[in-house]
């Protein structure tokens, strides 16, 4: 009998051979076929492992999440479409209308905007305070406080939170602690071991490391909270791309080497900037004059990470523009964690949503810059900065 008119598409699934692929394949499929309705029930109810619809999970997200789980010493991590998606899922999956959140007053600009402008619209109260001062954190707590959000190292002022004191306070008050570990990464700090209940990373940054991926990661210590975060992320479509998960997994393979190299160079650059006559102040965690040196020793040890912040003596926008134009070969871009060194100007990028007075209260002037140090030779970087700084004499 002729089969000439048969037009069924994809009747035979691809089968793996006897040999195993060394590199993870990319799974772009939106849907996954099951054999029976009973099998689908078993998958949804957790009796067997499998995939159904890519918004709910796919193999590339699972592979990436498991790799970061190992780094964070956690289990059940969730990959989202961006770092802010991870922060949003962590908060909205943990809190309800009428709850109160205490956040650091020196967080990433979009995190601050989320807490100031968006969460109150959903009935979630927010208070911002100085996470380096445990007395101020205690004063910010209310009877309905359910969550405290911190970055161990703040963006972009590189202040270091009193994580030990905050974790103890959270246990005392039965409050969940959420730590954004993007700046420090699990190479420098493991929040779960310090008492965190929820950990977030912007995979976009150092973990993926090549400025070609936008992804986030979130994991909760308690299974019920993790499930709530997962459900929120799936329902609201905070879905990661399989291709970007694959790219991030590839980038993660060199993460440890990139972290150590960029951290070593960042320390050299920070020390150089402290001696330049056109620089007013330098912030780097392991410098001896860092305002939170005791907390650095307690939580980061010798790890200063790859970010250096500094302020020009000339704090005008004119000087800032001139400096950026003269910094040859360094991308002026509001990002961090790339293999190439990048320079950002918080007043015109990450913290532009704050008023001038709010920025000044954080120490962010027009002359304030943040450097994300990449893999360049340290002497090359010093020469580049030397030439640009001379232009504002």
C-alpha positions as a printed Julia matrix, in Angstrom:
393×3 Matrix{Float64}:
  0.0    0.0    0.0
  1.33   3.43  -0.96
  2.29   5.91   1.78
  2.55   8.77  -0.67
 -0.1   10.95   0.98
  1.03  10.54   4.6
  1.89  13.99   6.03
  2.25  13.42   9.79
  5.03  15.63  11.04
  7.78  14.47  13.42
  6.46  10.9   13.78
  9.78   9.52  15.03
 11.65  11.27  17.89
 15.42  11.51  17.67
 17.2    8.86  19.7
 20.66   9.3   21.24
 23.4    6.99  20.06
 25.65   4.85  22.21
 28.18   7.69  22.55
 27.49  10.59  24.9
 27.68  14.24  23.88
 30.49  16.07  25.65
 28.67  19.4   25.32
 25.1   19.9   26.5
 22.7   20.04  23.55
 20.27  22.92  23.14
 16.6   22.02  23.6
 14.53  24.74  21.89
 11.3   22.72  22.02
  8.33  24.6   23.49
  6.41  21.43  24.31
  7.26  17.86  25.33
  5.1   14.89  24.42
  3.86  12.41  27.02
  2.67   8.87  26.37
 -0.65   9.03  28.24
 -2.77  11.33  30.45
 -1.67   9.21  33.42
  1.96   9.93  32.59
  1.18  13.64  32.44
 -0.45  13.42  35.88
  2.65  11.68  37.21
  4.88  14.42  35.85
  2.8   17.3   37.23
  2.42  15.6   40.61
  6.11  14.82  40.95
  6.09  11.04  40.77
  8.28  11.01  37.66
 10.67  13.56  36.18
  9.9   15.15  32.87
  9.0   18.29  30.96
  5.67  19.44  29.61
  5.79  23.08  28.51
  8.93  25.21  28.31
  7.52  28.02  30.44
  7.41  25.5   33.3
 10.95  24.26  32.73
 13.25  22.8   30.11
 16.48  20.76  30.11
 18.83  23.7   29.55
 17.4   25.62  32.5
 17.66  22.52  34.67
 21.29  21.92  33.69
 22.24  25.53  34.47
 20.32  25.62  37.74
 22.02  22.44  38.97
 25.46  23.9   38.2
 24.71  27.06  40.21
 23.14  24.95  42.98
 26.5   23.26  43.4
 28.24  26.62  43.7
 25.69  28.0   46.17
 25.49  24.73  48.12
 21.72  24.76  47.6
 19.11  22.55  45.97
 16.2   23.26  43.64
 17.37  26.53  42.06
 15.15  28.24  39.49
 16.41  30.03  36.37
 14.54  33.16  35.3
 14.71  35.5   32.32
 16.8   38.13  34.16
 18.27  39.03  37.52
 15.37  41.39  38.22
 12.96  38.58  37.34
 14.66  36.5   40.03
 14.39  39.32  42.6
 10.73  39.87  41.69
  9.88  36.18  41.91
 11.69  35.87  45.25
  9.73  38.78  46.76
  6.33  38.11  45.22
  6.6   34.39  45.89
  7.35  35.06  49.56
  5.11  37.99  50.49
  1.42  38.91  50.4
 -0.54  42.12  50.6
 -0.18  43.56  54.09
  3.33  42.23  54.6
  6.33  44.47  55.23
  9.8   44.24  53.67
 13.0   45.88  54.91
 15.51  46.55  52.14
 19.0   47.97  52.02
 19.12  51.64  51.09
 22.1   51.06  48.77
 20.78  48.35  46.48
 20.82  48.14  42.69
 18.75  51.0   41.26
 16.02  48.81  39.76
 15.67  46.91  43.02
 15.16  50.24  44.77
 12.59  51.26  42.17
 10.74  47.96  42.57
 10.5   48.5   46.32
  9.66  52.19  46.19
  7.25  52.33  43.24
  5.87  48.88  42.54
  5.56  46.79  45.69
  3.39  49.39  47.49
  0.88  49.17  44.59
  0.38  45.52  45.53
 -0.08  46.28  49.22
  3.45  45.37  50.32
  5.0   47.92  52.68
  8.69  48.76  52.29
 11.26  50.41  54.54
 14.82  51.12  53.43
 17.71  51.32  55.87
 21.47  51.1   56.31
 22.47  47.42  56.35
 25.86  48.22  57.87
 24.12  49.39  61.08
 22.28  46.63  62.93
 20.56  49.13  65.24
 18.98  50.84  62.22
 17.9   47.48  60.8
 16.25  46.57  64.1
 14.48  49.94  64.21
 13.08  49.4   60.69
 11.36  46.14  61.64
  7.58  46.19  62.17
  5.18  43.55  63.52
  4.27  42.61  59.92
  7.88  42.41  58.64
  8.3   39.13  56.76
 11.44  39.65  54.65
 14.77  41.5   54.71
 16.57  42.03  51.38
 20.28  42.8   51.28
 23.25  42.8   48.95
 26.28  41.79  51.0
 28.28  44.32  48.99
 26.12  47.25  47.94
 25.78  48.66  44.44
 27.65  50.87  43.6
 29.15  52.15  46.86
 30.6   48.77  47.87
 29.52  49.03  51.49
 29.5   45.66  53.29
 26.45  44.59  55.29
 26.54  43.19  58.8
 25.36  39.8   57.59
 26.01  38.04  60.89
 24.0   40.55  62.88
 21.17  40.63  60.33
 20.93  36.83  60.14
 20.75  36.59  63.93
 18.07  39.29  64.01
 16.04  37.45  61.34
 16.13  34.24  63.37
 15.13  36.12  66.51
 12.16  37.8   64.78
 11.17  34.88  62.5
 11.89  36.95  59.38
 13.17  35.49  56.11
 16.51  36.78  54.81
 16.94  37.3   51.06
 20.49  37.9   49.8
 21.32  39.15  46.32
 24.71  37.48  45.76
 25.42  39.02  42.33
 28.35  41.24  43.34
 30.05  38.71  45.56
 29.11  35.5   43.71
 29.32  32.08  45.38
 33.09  32.14  44.89
 33.45  34.85  47.55
 30.4   34.25  49.71
 27.79  31.53  50.26
 24.69  33.17  51.76
 22.98  29.93  52.81
 25.86  29.09  55.13
 25.55  32.57  56.68
 21.85  32.19  57.46
 20.09  33.31  54.26
 16.71  31.76  53.46
 16.62  32.86  49.82
 19.51  33.58  47.43
 19.39  35.45  44.14
 22.04  35.87  41.45
 21.98  37.86  38.24
 23.47  35.18  36.0
 23.86  37.94  33.42
 26.92  39.19  35.26
 29.98  37.24  36.45
 28.44  33.77  36.31
 27.83  33.87  32.55
 30.57  36.44  32.12
 30.45  37.5   28.47
 27.69  40.14  28.24
 25.69  37.97  25.85
 23.17  36.47  28.29
 20.31  37.93  30.35
 19.28  35.46  33.08
 18.64  35.18  36.81
 18.76  32.47  39.47
 16.79  32.13  42.69
 16.64  29.41  45.32
 14.97  29.13  48.72
 16.12  26.96  51.59
 12.59  25.83  52.44
 10.77  23.71  49.86
  7.39  25.39  50.31
  8.85  28.86  49.67
 10.83  27.54  46.71
  7.63  26.09  45.22
  5.81  29.39  45.74
  8.61  31.28  43.99
  8.61  28.75  41.14
  4.84  29.01  40.72
  4.98  32.81  40.57
  7.79  32.71  37.99
  5.91  30.21  35.81
  2.54  31.93  36.08
  3.94  35.36  35.21
  6.13  34.0   32.43
  9.56  34.9   33.8
 10.88  32.22  31.49
 14.53  31.79  30.45
 15.56  31.08  26.87
 17.08  27.61  26.28
 19.76  29.16  24.11
 20.75  31.7   26.77
 20.8   28.96  29.42
 23.14  27.0   27.15
 25.39  30.04  26.7
 25.43  30.66  30.46
 26.34  27.05  31.17
 29.25  27.41  28.75
 30.33  30.64  30.45
 30.07  29.04  33.87
 32.8   26.57  32.93
 35.42  29.34  33.2
 33.74  31.26  36.04
 36.23  30.32  38.78
 39.24  31.25  36.63
 37.66  34.54  35.53
 36.69  35.45  39.09
 40.17  34.92  40.5
 41.89  36.79  37.67
 39.57  39.8   37.68
 39.62  39.99  41.47
 43.42  40.09  41.54
 43.5   42.84  38.92
 40.76  44.82  40.69
 42.89  44.95  43.83
 45.85  46.26  41.84
 43.69  48.89  40.13
 42.16  49.99  43.44
 45.59  50.42  45.01
 46.76  52.42  41.99
 43.73  54.74  42.09
 44.34  55.56  45.76
 47.64  57.15  44.73
 46.32  59.2   41.81
 46.11  62.92  42.56
 42.93  63.36  40.51
 40.97  60.76  42.54
 39.32  61.88  45.76
 38.38  58.5   47.23
 38.45  54.81  46.34
 36.13  52.09  47.61
 37.28  48.48  47.44
 36.44  45.92  50.15
 39.96  44.81  51.03
 41.54  48.26  51.18
 42.57  48.95  54.78
 40.54  52.17  54.98
 37.26  50.59  53.86
 34.51  51.83  56.22
 33.26  48.29  56.86
 36.62  46.56  57.23
 35.41  44.46  60.17
 32.48  43.07  58.16
 34.76  42.42  55.18
 37.04  40.3   57.34
 34.07  38.48  58.84
 32.22  37.58  55.63
 34.58  38.01  52.67
 37.99  37.28  54.22
 40.54  38.13  51.5
 37.96  38.38  48.7
 37.5   41.89  47.37
 35.7   40.74  44.19
 36.03  42.47  40.82
 34.38  45.87  41.4
 36.14  49.12  42.23
 34.34  52.4   42.86
 36.03  55.78  42.96
 35.26  59.48  42.91
 37.03  62.14  40.9
 38.33  65.21  42.7
 36.48  67.25  40.08
 32.89  66.19  40.75
 31.23  67.94  37.81
 29.38  66.33  34.9
 31.8   68.12  32.56
 34.77  66.35  34.16
 32.9   63.03  34.1
 32.2   63.39  30.37
 35.81  64.3   29.64
 37.15  61.39  31.66
 34.9   58.85  29.92
 35.82  60.14  26.46
 39.53  59.84  27.23
 39.36  56.32  28.72
 40.41  54.57  25.56
 39.46  50.92  25.05
 37.21  50.65  28.13
 33.51  50.32  27.37
 31.32  52.89  29.1
 28.42  50.56  29.82
 26.08  49.99  32.79
 26.96  46.37  33.39
 29.42  44.24  35.31
 31.05  40.85  35.18
 32.14  40.87  31.54
 35.48  39.47  30.36
 36.28  43.05  29.34
 36.57  45.89  31.84
 33.59  48.24  31.82
 32.99  51.63  33.4
 29.64  52.88  34.7
 28.44  56.23  35.97
 25.65  55.55  38.51
 24.26  59.1   38.43
 23.38  58.68  34.74
 22.58  54.96  34.72
 21.74  52.61  37.59
 20.7   55.35  40.03
 19.3   57.94  37.65
 15.83  57.22  39.04
 16.84  58.75  42.38
 16.76  62.47  43.01
 20.05  64.33  43.23
 19.67  64.66  46.99
 18.96  60.93  47.32
 22.09  60.13  45.31
 24.21  62.53  47.35
 22.96  60.91  50.56
 24.42  57.64  49.24
 27.69  59.33  48.28
 26.96  59.21  44.54
 28.12  62.47  42.96
 28.62  63.33  39.29
 32.27  62.36  39.8
 31.45  58.88  41.13
 32.28  55.86  38.93
 32.17  52.09  39.24
 34.61  49.85  37.41
 33.9   46.2   36.65
 37.35  44.75  36.13
 37.76  42.13  33.41
 40.64  40.01  32.18
 43.0   42.69  30.88
 46.61  42.92  31.97
 46.81  45.1   35.13
 49.55  47.33  33.74
 47.47  47.99  30.62
 44.52  49.08  32.74
 46.66  51.37  34.87
 48.04  53.09  31.75
 44.53  53.6   30.38
 43.27  55.14  33.61
 46.41  57.24  34.02
 45.93  58.84  30.6
 42.22  59.51  31.15
 42.69  60.96  34.63
 45.32  63.4   33.32
 42.62  64.88  31.08
 40.71  66.29  34.05
 43.64  67.97  35.81
